[in-house]
Amino acid sequence: MRPPLRPRFLYLAVRGPWPFPLYLALPLFLLEWGLLLLLFLWETRGLLRGRPGPRVPLLEVFALRGLPPLPLLLLEAKGVRVKVGLW
């Protein structure tokens, strides 16, 4: 059974020697729509040149929505910690 589609966010958290951490959240739908637009332009460019591009399964664009909340990238150097994840 597939997990339900729910609103998701990509987040960036930066902690350093300053007193307050910095947070930035991006709704996941912006990334998905941007990817769909990029795929549409890629296929259209191929069709205009007379050769079809590779077939892309469009439902795979929404694969991140099925994942549980998890960190995607965690870096720490010289007292600064950067974390990118899915929430």
C-alpha positions, -999 to +999 in steps of 0.1 A: +000+000+000+013+034-009+016+061+018-007+090+015+004+121-003+009+149+022+024+184+021+061+182+024+090+206+026+127+206+018+145+225+045+179+240+050+192+245+086+225+263+093+239+264+128+271+283+136+288+304+162+261+330+160+233+329+186+204+319+164+202+291+137+191+300+102+162+280+087+148+280+051+119+259+040+108+253+004+075+236-003+081+204-022+055+212-048+077+240-061+105+215-068+081+190-084+065+216-107+099+229-117+110+193-125+078+188-145+084+220-165+120+210-172+108+175-184+081+191-206+106+215-222+131+186-228+105+165-245+092+195-266+127+203-277+132+168-289+098+167-307+105+200-325+138+186-338+120+156-352+132+129-329+114+118-298+133+121-265+136+093-239+104+083-222+102+097-187+077+082-162+060+113-149+047+098-117+083+092-105+085+130-101+064+126-070+085+099-054+098+121-026+063+124-012+063+088-002+095+090+019+095+095+056+111+127+070+149+123+067+181+143+063+195+143+028+227+160+035+246+168+068+279+187+067+299+201+096+331+222+092+348+248+114+319+250+138+292+255+111+267+228+106+246+226+074+217+202+072+194+197+042+165+174+046+129+164+038+102+171+063 
